[in-house]
């Protein structure tokens, strides 16, 4: 199907659209940063896992990061390479399988290391073991996404670390960013070094985790590259790894939905859509944040707006809070017209659900020639399988 990616007027059903040109733009930028800073940048599945696009990724990057056995299997079976794995807790039942699928395996605690490292080594003698450390510093403003909040369940603080690292530990994993800039990384790196650099001579690698939003407009790429090269100069024996998720799929495509009805109560007009915030855009409610809607302006105070076409956007689930808005449009909304939510690929397609049995949007890949390839259409059987 050939479509106009400005309006998607040819599309009359809900669909997430990954635009290949935009994906390749991000991949090329990330690849150039990796070369300039001499670091390995890998894809974190927790933010993006549309495996039918992995052949495109393989043209630019060589590895991925997993947080579970299923993600580790996907790394090997669909991406074609062993993964870097971290989980808050491994179990006896899965540790050997995970180790077999991993090139790097990070433990969240010293007790996890003690319980599982022998089994991991037995399953895969070549796997490189690491520990997640807690720098006790983060500039993330939303507690829901802050891994360094007091009482965190993530990582080991410096005062908990033994002077000599446990046998076989070769790396540290640090994750304390979320859609962050290079200036934030530079500041947080000072805290990492202050707390943990005395163990660096015992290591071979350090993973600075995700949240480095290097593909965002205005991100200071040169500062990131300079900061990483300065780090190399201080610790030339350490391989540096970064595993952003959002950066790969940032601004790579919308969720196209349609207006199913317009209702009014107490002067508020709500356009009810054939998609759901709680089912298909959960971060909007969890973060929360207001998504950008193509052709509409977000309105902070409806009472002072001069627009005659103000609408709240409502989802199609039975959750009372499945709505957001207000938005000002330049025309009255009509049943069946497209509502396009911008930037709805990262941390969305991986978190959707079928609450209420609400139909799941299709998934498509828009090629450079304007052809929209439908990668997946979800059916009643998909809903039944979740309940099976």
Helices and strands as residue ranges (DSSP letters): E 15-19, H 20-37, E 40-41, E 43-44, G 51-53, H 54-57, E 64-66, H 69-74, I 75-79, E 83-86, H 95-100, E 102-107, H 110-123, E 128-132, G 143-145, G 158-160, E 169-173, H 182-196, G 197-202, E 205-207, H 221-234, E 239-242, H 246-249, E 255-265, E 268-273, H 277-280, H 282-287, E 297-298, G 302-304, E 310-314, E 323-328, E 338-341, G 355-357, E 362-366, E 372-376, H 380-387
